[in-house]
Amino acid sequence: MNGDDDLRWKYKLERIRKTSHRLGLLVAAFIVVAGLLLMAVDAAGLRFADLTLPDIPILARGIAIGLGGIVLVAIAAYGIVRAIGWSISRSI
């Protein structure tokens, strides 16, 4: 291979890395938005007037667990997309 071919391959590999990064961020953002939307729909059905003082820590714990789960799934999806991009760039 000459110098032009090396530059072309490096450009393609860099483009694959950038594209997989952007796609991973898009997938993670979609998961976060969908999870927050589902949490909002669930909260819309909640009657806040019926909440008592002992219910507030239980509700806060549920919200924290839900947000933590959404974040973990989004990070995992980002990692999976990046791993697929990495394997594609390695196979070229």
C-alpha positions, -999 to 999 in steps of 0.1 A, spaced: 0 0 0 12 35 -7 7 66 14 -27 75 -2 -42 41 6 -31 44 43 -46 78 46 -79 66 30 -81 36 55 -73 59 85 -101 82 73 -126 54 70 -117 40 104 -120 74 120 -153 79 103 -166 46 116 -154 55 152 -172 89 150 -203 74 136 -206 47 162 -200 73 189 -228 95 176 -251 65 171 -244 53 206 -253 87 220 -285 88 199 -295 54 212 -287 63 248 -306 96 245 -336 78 230 -336 53 259 -334 82 285 -362 101 268 -384 70 266 -378 61 302 -385 96 314 -417 96 293 -428 64 309 -421 77 343 -441 109 336 -470 89 323 -469 68 355 -467 99 376 -497 115 358 -519 87 372 -507 94 407 -531 112 430 -509 136 450 -537 146 473 -538 111 487 -500 110 496 -492 110 533 -459 119 549 -447 83 552 -453 78 515 -428 104 504 -396 84 511 -411 54 493 -419 75 463 -385 91 463 -368 57 465 -389 45 436 -380 75 415 -343 71 423 -344 34 414 -362 42 382 -337 69 372 -308 47 381 -321 19 360 -327 41 330 -292 55 332 -276 20 335 -296 8 305 -286 38 285 -249 34 294 -251 -3 285 -267 5 251 -240 31 244 -213 5 252 -229 -21 230 -232 3 200 -195 13 205 -184 -23 207 -202 -30 175 -185 0 158 -152 -12 172 -156 -47 159 -166 -33 125 -135 -11 124 -113 -40 134 -127 -62 107 -119 -38 79 
